[in-house]
């Protein structure tokens, strides 16, 4: 017994081709659709063969792979698949597409030794010694800054996306950790000359002390031969009551341990964030007043705490290995 559709099919073939239309034919289809690779060994090998090569080898102007790029490169190699199948293979191998995060990790092989030297120096700091955390803030453009501000009814403060800068500033500064005192000036550049100028300023301000320690990050101008030659010269040709200078560098990639970064972040939050200074000189005046007020406050009450402007610094003004002194929101 056959179905009606089968009878109709054979009748149609007989009318079109006669007796020859009734002969057996291959069951192979006239058209074979493109085969998409499914999750399995073949697709796994194809995907990871591509992933192990840099995108630039395939003509892509990128340094990392995306799912769309993988799909396109595989298609160009004649290995068609879907984004869903490619993603399934990658996940099955234990990989995930994740947002990169800023890590608070130093890769300096001498990290522990450098941190231990700083900690032991601070714990044994004598009354005639001082320890300075040194860095630069900026350069930053003086212009209208966004932020929350008190506004009247139906008024929305607008900050233009494109603004003409009113000037650019770099603050070069040192924080003395015992007294919480800031010494600073304004620089045109970050280089050996400006760092040397700061070293000589501190040396002059702290005359009468026996020794001062300088701690900074691994920026090139902090490691320059010219700077260290000048420090050695100042120590060799010592006269009067100038202190001896010793350098205790932070581990490489450990800006988060630089205590002055916390002060910079607090200053930026209070003075630069949501500001609209008329000129670079006005911005300088505000920053200088901030540091002067801060110095005066800590001179009066060295361990000042509570709900004060200084409490808005993201980390305490002391060297702690657990601190994250650098706040990227206010840099």
C-alpha positions, 0 to 999 in steps of 0.5 A: 500500500502506498500513499497518495503523495507517493502515487502523485510523485511517480505519475509526475515523473512518468508524464515528464520522462516516460518509462525512464522516469520510473527507474531508481535514482540516487537519494543524494540531494541535488543541493547540499547546504553548507555544513556548520561545525558543531561543538566537538573535537574538530571545532575545538581544534580549529578554534584554538589553533586560531586563538593561539596566534595573534590577531595581527597574523590574520590581518586584524588591527587588534591585540586580543580576540573577539568572538566576531573576529574568531567567527570571521577568521574561521569562515575565511579558513573554510570552517564555518560555525556559529558564534554560539558554537564557538563560544560553547567550545571556549567555555567547555575548555574553561575560558570566559570572556571577562572584563579586565580589572586593574590589579593591585599587584607589583611584579617587582622581584624585590618587592618584599625586600624593598617594603621591609626596608621601608617599614623597618626604617619608619618603625625606627625613625629617630627624632632627628630624621624624616621620611618623605613620600614623593610624586607628581600630580598631573599634568592636568588641564584647567577647565570646567569639571563635571560633578554634583552641584547645588542647582536651582529649580529647572536648572541643569549645570552643563559642562561642554565636552570640548573646551579650550584649556586655560592652562596645564599644571603639574604639582611636584610634592613631598609628604613628610610622614612624621608630621604629615607636612606637604612641600610642593611647587609647580613644574612644567615637566616631569623630569630629573631637573624638577625632581632634583629641585624638589630634593634640594628644596626639602634638604633646605627646609629640613636643615638641622636634621641628621638624615632624610629618607626619600621614597618614590616610585619607579618613574624614569626620572626618579631612577635617572643617573643625573638625579642620583649623581646629584644626591651623591654630590650633595652628601659628599659636599655636605656643609653646615647643618644639612641632612644626609640624603638616603633613597628608599625606592618603592617596588616597581608597579607599587604606586598604590603604596605611595602615601602622597597619592592619597593626599593628591586624591583628597586634594583633587576631590576637594579642589579640582573635581566640579571646579571652574577656575578662571585661570591656571593661576587661580587653580594654583592658588586654590591648591596651594591654600589646600596644602597650607591649610592641611599643613596647619591642621596637622601641625595643630592636631597631628592625628586629626580625624573625624568628619573633616576635609582631610578624612576624604583622603582614600587612605591614611597618611601612613605607610601601610602595605595594605593601603591603596593610596592611589584613587583612579577616580581623582587623578 
